[in-house]
């Protein structure tokens, strides 16, 4: 089997310099070049951006696992089976909170701008892409699926194909259930800053730690507040635990279900909108996916939805389904 190859580039971001979370502006960005790339110097290729899930970054997609192939090995196998060839960019939008949701935020930094205004033109200038919207796609899983869907809804001039695997949807189900436990954990730590600093210095992260980190990270992305601790407005009162409806309304403004009406035209313009979710998703995302799909159907928005018999974890095999569809939609 002829294989592609991975280059890892150090990208110096301008928009991430001096970000409020103190994260590095220099990011290591893997790029997979397809098997024919070196031998066909006149050929140009569609490009897709694959967005990792929460606590992940691009290099994590290349992790070697005998039971779950890395993304580059998976791409090699797909091409060998007839999938069209594409250039694949794997961004690093990690933050000290565990992730950026691929959004701009005064608490984390300008990660949407980093992706759309820096990495997209950089990829077109650096590699032999087919540098038109019709040949550019975005794919992701979990938080990456949320990011892919959000970019397709808000930046349709950049992306013609979107695939969202188990993307964050229906925030009332996927996040709100974890708010009380998060409140207890952060109260016990003595506040958001003390919690985050303890977690950063701890070699082992407990289940409750990661649960609380997830809610803190979402707050950093959806409800930043420069006047609050860490620049983050929490969806609960830290002293009493009382739920804060005013903050929650800010979160809901980012829920793709809430954004769908305003983004209907953008979604209708896509050459491909693919969504899937496990029917036993531990974050209840299959319920959100079903509601979202019902709204797509009601509005006449073309899409493909598949529900599979699994949960949320270790489902990267679903890329075997989405990537050939994306390749075909982008003209590979």
C-alpha positions as CSV (number, residue, x, y, z in Angstrom):
1,X,0.0,0.0,0.0
2,X,1.4,3.4,-1.0
3,X,1.2,5.8,1.9
4,X,0.9,9.5,2.4
5,X,3.1,11.3,4.8
6,X,2.8,13.7,7.7
7,X,4.6,17.0,8.1
8,X,4.4,18.8,11.4
9,X,4.8,22.5,11.0
10,X,5.4,25.1,13.7
11,X,2.9,27.9,13.1
12,X,3.4,31.3,14.6
13,X,0.0,32.8,15.3
14,X,-0.5,36.5,15.4
15,X,-4.0,36.4,16.8
16,X,-3.1,34.2,19.7
17,X,-0.2,36.4,20.9
18,X,-0.9,37.6,24.4
19,X,-4.1,35.5,24.7
20,X,-5.7,35.9,28.2
21,X,-5.2,32.3,29.2
22,X,-1.5,32.6,28.8
23,X,-1.3,29.8,26.2
24,X,1.5,29.6,23.6
25,X,1.0,31.4,20.3
26,X,3.2,28.9,18.5
27,X,1.4,25.8,17.6
28,X,2.5,22.5,16.0
29,X,0.2,21.7,13.2
30,X,0.3,18.2,11.5
31,X,-0.6,18.1,7.8
32,X,-1.2,14.8,6.0
33,X,-0.2,14.8,2.3
34,X,-1.8,12.1,0.2
35,X,0.2,9.3,-1.5
36,X,0.3,10.9,-4.9
37,X,1.4,14.4,-3.6
38,X,5.1,14.1,-4.2
39,X,4.9,12.3,-7.5
40,X,2.4,14.6,-9.1
41,X,3.8,18.1,-8.7
42,X,1.2,19.7,-10.9
43,X,-1.8,18.2,-9.2
44,X,-3.9,20.1,-6.7
45,X,-6.1,18.7,-3.9
46,X,-9.1,19.5,-1.8
47,X,-8.3,20.3,1.8
48,X,-10.1,19.3,5.0
49,X,-9.5,20.5,8.5
50,X,-10.0,17.8,11.2
51,X,-10.8,19.3,14.6
52,X,-10.0,17.2,17.7
53,X,-12.4,16.8,20.6
54,X,-12.1,18.4,24.1
55,X,-8.6,18.1,25.7
56,X,-7.2,17.1,22.3
57,X,-5.0,18.8,19.7
58,X,-3.9,17.9,16.2
59,X,-1.0,15.7,17.1
60,X,-3.4,13.5,19.2
61,X,-5.1,12.4,16.0
62,X,-1.8,10.7,15.2
63,X,-1.6,8.6,18.3
64,X,-0.8,5.0,17.6
65,X,-3.2,2.4,18.9
66,X,-3.2,-1.2,17.6
67,X,-7.1,-1.4,17.9
68,X,-7.8,2.1,16.6
69,X,-5.6,3.3,13.7
70,X,-4.2,6.8,13.8
71,X,-5.8,9.3,11.4
72,X,-2.9,9.1,9.0
73,X,-3.0,5.3,8.9
74,X,-6.8,5.5,8.5
75,X,-6.4,7.9,5.6
76,X,-3.9,5.6,3.9
77,X,-6.3,2.7,4.2
78,X,-9.2,4.7,2.9
79,X,-7.2,5.9,-0.2
80,X,-6.1,2.3,-0.8
81,X,-9.8,1.4,-0.9
82,X,-10.7,4.1,-3.4
83,X,-11.3,7.2,-1.4
84,X,-10.4,10.4,-3.2
85,X,-7.2,12.1,-2.1
86,X,-7.2,15.2,0.1
87,X,-4.8,17.3,2.1
88,X,-5.7,17.0,5.8
89,X,-4.8,19.8,8.3
90,X,-5.0,19.0,12.1
91,X,-5.2,22.3,14.1
92,X,-4.1,22.8,17.6
93,X,-6.7,24.9,19.4
94,X,-6.0,23.6,22.9
95,X,-6.1,25.9,25.9
96,X,-5.3,25.7,29.6
97,X,-9.0,25.1,30.1
98,X,-8.8,22.0,27.9
99,X,-10.2,23.4,24.7
100,X,-11.5,26.5,22.9
101,X,-14.6,25.1,21.2
102,X,-13.0,26.8,18.1
103,X,-14.6,30.1,19.2
104,X,-13.3,33.6,19.9
105,X,-13.5,34.4,23.6
106,X,-12.1,37.1,25.9
107,X,-11.2,34.3,28.4
108,X,-9.3,32.0,26.0
109,X,-8.3,33.9,22.8
110,X,-9.3,34.2,19.2
111,X,-9.4,30.6,18.2
112,X,-12.1,30.9,15.5
113,X,-10.0,33.7,13.9
114,X,-6.8,31.5,14.2
115,X,-8.5,28.8,12.3
116,X,-10.3,30.7,9.6
117,X,-8.1,33.8,9.1
118,X,-4.7,32.2,9.7
119,X,-4.7,28.4,9.1
120,X,-7.0,28.4,6.1
121,X,-5.0,30.9,4.0
122,X,-1.7,29.4,5.3
123,X,-2.7,25.9,4.1
124,X,-3.6,27.4,0.7
125,X,-0.3,29.2,0.4
126,X,1.9,26.4,1.7
127,X,0.4,23.3,0.0
128,X,-1.1,22.5,-3.4
129,X,-4.7,22.9,-2.3
130,X,-7.6,23.7,-4.6
131,X,-8.0,27.0,-2.9
132,X,-11.7,27.6,-3.4
133,X,-14.6,27.1,-1.0
134,X,-16.0,24.3,-3.1
135,X,-12.9,22.2,-2.4
136,X,-12.6,22.9,1.4
137,X,-14.2,21.0,4.2
138,X,-14.2,20.7,8.0
139,X,-14.7,17.6,10.1
140,X,-14.6,16.9,13.9
141,X,-15.7,14.8,16.7
142,X,-17.4,15.9,20.0
143,X,-16.1,19.5,20.7
144,X,-14.5,19.2,17.2
145,X,-17.9,18.2,15.8
146,X,-19.4,21.3,17.5
147,X,-16.6,23.4,16.0
148,X,-17.1,21.9,12.5
149,X,-20.9,22.4,12.6
150,X,-20.5,25.9,14.0
151,X,-18.0,26.9,11.3
152,X,-20.3,25.5,8.6
153,X,-23.2,27.6,10.0
154,X,-21.2,30.8,10.5
155,X,-18.5,30.8,7.9
156,X,-20.2,29.1,4.9
157,X,-18.0,31.2,2.5
158,X,-15.0,29.1,3.6
159,X,-16.4,25.5,3.9
160,X,-18.5,23.5,1.4
161,X,-18.6,20.2,3.4
162,X,-19.2,19.6,7.1
163,X,-19.1,16.4,9.1
164,X,-19.9,16.4,12.8
165,X,-19.4,13.3,14.8
166,X,-21.2,13.3,18.2
167,X,-21.0,17.1,18.2
168,X,-22.2,19.1,21.2
169,X,-25.9,19.8,20.8
170,X,-28.9,20.6,23.1
171,X,-26.9,22.2,25.9
172,X,-29.8,21.6,28.4
173,X,-29.0,17.9,28.2
174,X,-25.3,17.6,27.4
175,X,-24.0,20.2,29.9
176,X,-26.6,21.2,32.5
177,X,-26.7,17.9,34.2
178,X,-23.1,18.3,35.2
179,X,-23.4,21.8,36.7
180,X,-24.3,20.8,40.3
181,X,-21.3,18.5,40.6
182,X,-19.0,21.1,39.1
183,X,-20.2,23.6,41.6
184,X,-19.4,21.2,44.5
185,X,-15.9,20.5,43.1
186,X,-15.0,24.2,42.5
187,X,-16.4,25.2,45.8
188,X,-14.3,22.6,47.5
189,X,-11.2,23.8,45.7
190,X,-11.7,27.3,46.9
191,X,-12.7,28.9,43.6
192,X,-12.1,28.5,39.9
193,X,-8.5,29.7,39.9
194,X,-7.6,27.4,42.8
195,X,-9.3,24.5,41.1
196,X,-7.6,25.0,37.8
197,X,-4.1,25.5,39.3
198,X,-4.6,22.3,41.4
199,X,-5.7,20.3,38.4
200,X,-2.7,21.6,36.3
201,X,-0.2,20.5,39.0
202,X,-1.8,17.1,39.6
203,X,-0.4,14.1,37.9
204,X,-3.7,12.3,38.0
205,X,-7.0,13.9,37.0
206,X,-10.1,12.3,38.6
207,X,-13.4,11.8,36.9
208,X,-14.9,14.7,38.9
209,X,-11.9,16.9,38.0
210,X,-12.4,16.4,34.3
211,X,-16.2,16.8,34.6
212,X,-15.6,20.2,36.4
213,X,-12.9,21.2,33.9
214,X,-15.3,20.6,31.0
215,X,-18.0,22.9,32.5
216,X,-15.3,25.5,33.4
217,X,-14.0,25.3,29.8
218,X,-17.4,25.7,28.3
219,X,-18.0,28.7,30.5
220,X,-14.7,30.2,29.3
221,X,-16.0,29.8,25.8
222,X,-19.7,30.6,26.1
223,X,-19.8,33.1,29.0
224,X,-16.5,35.0,29.3
225,X,-16.5,37.9,31.7
226,X,-13.4,40.0,32.0
227,X,-14.5,41.1,35.5
228,X,-14.9,37.6,36.9
229,X,-12.2,35.2,38.3
230,X,-10.2,33.8,35.3
231,X,-12.4,36.0,33.1
232,X,-15.1,33.4,33.3
233,X,-18.8,33.8,34.4
234,X,-19.9,30.5,35.8
235,X,-23.4,29.2,35.3
236,X,-23.9,29.0,39.1
237,X,-23.4,31.2,42.1
238,X,-20.1,30.0,43.7
239,X,-21.2,30.8,47.2
240,X,-24.7,29.2,47.2
241,X,-24.7,27.0,44.1
242,X,-27.8,28.7,42.8
243,X,-28.2,28.3,39.0
244,X,-27.7,31.5,37.0
245,X,-30.3,31.7,34.3
246,X,-28.7,34.9,32.9
247,X,-25.4,33.1,32.3
248,X,-27.2,30.1,30.9
249,X,-28.9,32.2,28.3
250,X,-25.5,33.2,27.0
251,X,-24.5,29.5,26.7
252,X,-27.7,28.7,24.8
253,X,-26.9,31.4,22.2
254,X,-24.1,29.1,21.0
255,X,-26.2,25.9,20.9
256,X,-26.4,24.9,17.2
257,X,-30.1,24.1,17.9
258,X,-30.7,27.8,18.8
259,X,-28.6,29.1,16.0
260,X,-30.2,27.0,13.3
261,X,-32.9,29.4,12.2
262,X,-30.5,32.3,11.6
263,X,-28.1,29.9,9.8
264,X,-30.6,28.1,7.6
265,X,-29.3,29.7,4.4
266,X,-25.7,28.8,5.3
267,X,-26.6,25.1,5.9
268,X,-28.6,25.0,2.6
269,X,-25.5,26.2,0.7
270,X,-23.4,23.2,1.8
271,X,-22.5,20.5,-0.6
272,X,-22.5,18.0,2.3
273,X,-23.8,18.1,5.8
274,X,-23.1,14.9,7.6
275,X,-23.9,14.1,11.2
276,X,-23.8,11.0,13.3
277,X,-24.0,10.0,17.0
278,X,-23.9,6.9,19.1
279,X,-27.3,5.9,20.3
280,X,-25.9,5.3,23.8
281,X,-23.9,8.6,24.0
282,X,-22.9,9.2,27.7
283,X,-23.4,13.0,27.2
284,X,-26.9,12.5,25.8
285,X,-25.9,14.0,22.5
286,X,-28.0,11.5,20.5
287,X,-31.1,13.3,21.8
288,X,-29.7,16.7,20.6
289,X,-28.8,15.1,17.2
290,X,-32.3,13.8,16.7
291,X,-33.8,17.2,17.5
292,X,-31.4,18.9,15.2
293,X,-32.1,16.5,12.4
294,X,-35.9,16.9,12.8
295,X,-35.4,20.7,12.4
296,X,-33.2,20.1,9.3
297,X,-36.0,18.0,7.8
298,X,-38.6,20.5,8.7
299,X,-36.7,23.3,7.0
300,X,-35.8,21.2,3.9
301,X,-32.1,21.3,4.6
302,X,-30.3,18.4,2.9
303,X,-28.2,16.3,5.2
304,X,-27.2,12.7,6.1
305,X,-27.6,11.4,9.6
306,X,-26.6,8.1,11.0
307,X,-27.1,6.8,14.5
308,X,-24.8,3.9,15.4
309,X,-24.8,1.4,18.3
310,X,-22.1,2.8,20.5
311,X,-21.4,5.5,23.1
312,X,-19.2,8.7,22.9
313,X,-15.7,7.3,23.5
314,X,-13.4,5.5,21.0
315,X,-15.5,6.0,18.0
316,X,-12.8,7.4,15.6
317,X,-13.8,4.5,13.3
318,X,-16.6,6.7,12.2
319,X,-14.1,8.7,10.1
320,X,-14.1,5.7,7.8
321,X,-17.7,6.7,7.0
322,X,-17.5,10.5,6.8
323,X,-14.1,11.1,5.1
324,X,-15.0,9.3,1.8
325,X,-18.3,11.3,1.7
326,X,-16.4,14.6,2.3
327,X,-13.9,13.7,-0.3
328,X,-16.6,13.0,-2.9
329,X,-18.4,16.2,-2.0
330,X,-15.2,18.3,-2.4
331,X,-14.5,16.8,-5.8
332,X,-11.6,14.6,-4.8
